[in-house]
Structures are given as C-alpha cells and as structure tokens.
C-alpha cells in the first residue's frame, strides 16, 4: 500500500463532503507499516459510529466512510474481505453511503468486515492444518499471495461500488 499523509486521507474521501473530510478524526500515521497493509481502517475517536477505510485504488489513495456499531456484536462470522474466521476475531456489519446524489438521498451498500480491521494480518498468517495440509514453502507462499490478492480485489471492488453510487 502506498504511504498516505493526513492531507492525502482528507483529499481522497470518495463518499463524503469536504466538511466530512475536515471533521474526520484521523489515526496516528507515524509508525504505520504501509508495506504490510492492504488497507488502513480506523474508528473515529470523536464519533464512534463512524469508521474509515483507506486503500490504494488504481495507484491513488481512496478513503470511504463506513457506519457501524460503536461496539459491534461478538459474532464469529466470515469477513467478506479477507474471507477468514479466526478465533477471537469478530466480523461486523458496516454500511457505506454511496457517492454523489444517490448517497445524499440516503442510499448505502453494506458488507461484513473484521471489526478491528485486521484483514491484512489475517491474510498473512500461516494457514492452519485444516486449511492447507502441506509444509511445502512454495505452496505456502502461493497460498499467502492468493489470499492477499483476494483481499485487495474484494476491498477495491467494494470501494468502486461506493464510488459508482
């Protein structure tokens, strides 16, 4: 993922106004390991029902607003982006207002995403024995790269759907 600054994040909001971008509480960006992320997700500290996801889309930053619960219910559900269910991790329902006029009329699109936005870690973890019965390093590396590519594809497709309105 390309490194992003606070200005990059505010300028790249695809489904909100300039005022929304200005009011967004951004995460601390110092020390973010951009190379190990496929997207950066965070909860707005001042408005806990608002969440944000930033990712690289066609070589440029794209940021979208998501709405979700302050404390998502603890359900073990398959995440739509990383397609993983790991012990102790919850997926939660998030909705994103559509871009443009459609979003201003209240139209949204929803998905299930890891509540703590840890998809990048999930796709990079070693597969469990029931997922992949091999110790072949090449096959394990291939499996990991396929999971990373799938996460990038699904998260980008969701942002594109939001942009199309």
Secondary structure, 3 states (H helix, E strand, C coil): CCCCCHHHHHHCECCCCHHHHHHCCCCCCCCCCHHHCCEEEEECCCCCCEEEEEEEECCEEEEEEEECCCCCCCCCCCCCCCCCCCCCCCEEEEEEECCHHHHHCCCEEEEEEECCCCHHHHHHCCCCCCCCCCCCHHHHHHHHHHHHHHHHHHHHHHHHHHHHC
